[in-house]
């Protein structure tokens, strides 16, 4: 999830080729994120009979956090390791990547999420809703939206602090990002499923046709991600 403020000067063909290469990396990373993240939700659900206890919560949180850490490490030098439309939109708003490249990334992320969910459905025939996100018992739509905004704000803030800021952690950024995803899941899974990522929500929802409150998993992450990016850039990144 590295910054791409200074892009090399190249022709239209070169920019498109670069966007396609990065998009391919985003597709593959999102595909495997669905397999590892949503797959853990499905498998642990089969083991526990669908109930959410502490051990299942820990397993889901660890799977998502470790998956993001590894996939960001693998793709950071290719695409920036976004693996998340909310992150890509935040990068576009702060001019870390071009609109063209961002649109290609988002399309590839959504496609990767959908194909990953299809693969998961094929691998596990009794996969149910494929780990689709839904609101917890007693959680209103407004509370769910607020939860997703706050969780994604934390994630994107850490991304900018560790990967985008030149004074950040550099090669250790994927560890910080993965740990943030894991911590967010520990809090958010019982409330909203802890999406923070429209592609992670979209793929399983599309394949299983589970659209209840789906708008929350777009609006919340995008609002939270853009707010975090703007706050970090305006308050911390531009300071002397």
N, C-alpha and C positions, 0 to 999 in steps of 0.2 A: 504494500500500500504506500509506495514511495511517491514523493512529489515529482511532478513532471512539468514544472513551471517553464523550464527552458527546453523547448523541443528543437531538435536539429532542423536546419533549413533544408527542405526537400520539396520536390514537385508533388503534384496532386497524386500521381501514381504511387510515389513512395509513401505518402501519408496514408493512402488507402491500404497499401500492403502492410504498413506498420499496425494500422487499426485492426486489420483482419488477423494478423498474427497474435496481437494482444487479445482480440475477441475469442480466438480459438483457445487460448490459455484460460480465459474467463469461463468459457463453456465447459471445459474439462474440469476446472476447479469446482464450479457449481454443481456439476454432475456428481462428482465424488463427495461433495459436501452433503448432498441429498442422500446418497447411499449410506454414508457414515452417520450423519445426524438423524435424519428421519428413519433410517434403518434401525438405529438403536432404539428409537421410540417404539417402533413396531415389534422388535424382538423382545424388549423388556416388558412390553404390554402383554405379549403372549405368555411370558413366564409368570407374571404377577396377576394374570386374569384381568388386566386393564386398570387395576387400582394403582394410585400413585403413592408409594411409600418413600421413606428417606433413601433407601438403597437404590430405588429406580430413579429418583431425582438426581442422586449423585452420578449414576451411570449416564443419564442423558446429558447432564451438564459437562461431565468429563469428555464425552464423545464429541460434543459440539466444539468445546474449547480446544481439544487436541487436534481435531480435524482442521479447524481454522488455522491454528498455529502451523501445522505442516503444509497446508495448501498455500497459505500466504508466503511461507518460506520458498516453496517451489515456484511460485509465479511472480514474486515481487520484481525480479529483474526482467520479466517479459512484459507484463501488463500493469504492474504496480500492485497486483494482488488485491483487487477490490472485492470480488466474489459477492457483490451486494449492490443492487441498484441504488440504495440509499447513500452508500459511500460514493458511488460514481457521480450521482447528482450533486453531492456536496463538493466533489472535486471540480465539477463543471462550474458551479456557482462561484467558487473561489479561484477559478481560472488556472487550476493545476493541470487540467487536460482540456482539449478542444471539445466543442459540442459534437462534432462529427465522430470523434473517437468515443466519446461518452455514449452516444446513441448506439454505436456498434456494440460496445461493451454491454449495455443494458439488454439489448436484443439477445446477445449470446448468453448472458446470465439467465434470462428467463427461459431460453431454449434448453440450456443445461439443466435447469431445475425441472422442466417438464420431462425431458428424456430420462433424467435420473429417477423421477417418480415412476415412469413407465418401466424402467429396468427393475425397480424395487417391486413393482406389482408382479412382474414376471418371475423374479427370484423367490418371492414370498406370496403365493396365490391367496392366502388368507390374511392379507395385509390390512384389510379394513380401510380406514381413511388415510393410510400411508403416512401417519404422523402429522396430519393437517392440524393447523393451529385453531384453537377455539378458546372462548372465554371460560374462566373457571366459575365454579358455582357461586352465585351471588355477586359476580362482578358485572357491573353495568358497562355499556358501550363507552360511556365517557371515562370511566375508570380504566378500562382497557386501553383507550386511546392515550390517556395520560401515562400509563405504565410503559407503553411502547415508545412514547416520546422520551421519557426519562432514560430508559434502558439504552436506546439508540444514541441519545446525547452522550451518555457515558462512553459508549463504544467509539463513536467518531471523535470525541475529544481525545481519547487515548491514542487513536490512530494519528491525529494531527500532531499530538505532543511527541509521539515516539517515532513516527515514520516520515511525516511531512516536514516538521521543523528540522532544519539542518543541525540544530544542537541536540536532537533527540537521541534515542538509543541505537539508531542505525541497524545493524544486523540482529540486535536483540529485540527489535520492535515486534516481530511475530510472536514472541513469547508473551510480551505485555498484552498484545491484542488477543491472543488465545485465552489468557487468564481472565481478561475482561469479559469475553464471551461466556466463559465458564461461570464467573461470578454473577453475571446478568441472568443466566439460566437458573441458578440456585434461587434467585428471588422471583424471577418472572414466570417460570414454568407453571406453578399452581395458579397464576393470575391470568396469563394470556397465552401461555405456551412459549413465551420469550422468543418472538420472531426476530425483530431488529433487522429483518432482511426480506423485502418483498419477494425475491426469487425463491427463498426457502419456503415461503408460504404459498406462492403461486403454483409451483410444480405439483405438490401433493393435492392441492385444492382442485386443480384442473383435471388431473387423472381420476381422482375419486369423486369429483363433482360435489365438493364440500365447500360451499360459499358463505356459510353463516358468518356475518360480521367481517367479511373478507376485506372490506374497505379500510378497517382499522389497521390491517397489516401492510397497507400502502401508506396511508396518511400519517400514522404514528412514526414509523421509521424515517420517512422523508422529512417531516417537520423536525424531528429530533436531530437528524443528521445535519440538515442545513443550519439549524440554530447553533449546534456545536462547532461546525466549521467556521461560521461567521464570528462567533465569540472568540474562538482561538486565534483566528487571523487578525481580527481587529484589536483585540486586547493584548495578546501575547506574542504572536508571530511578527507583528510590525513594530514592536517596541525596540528601542535602541539597546 
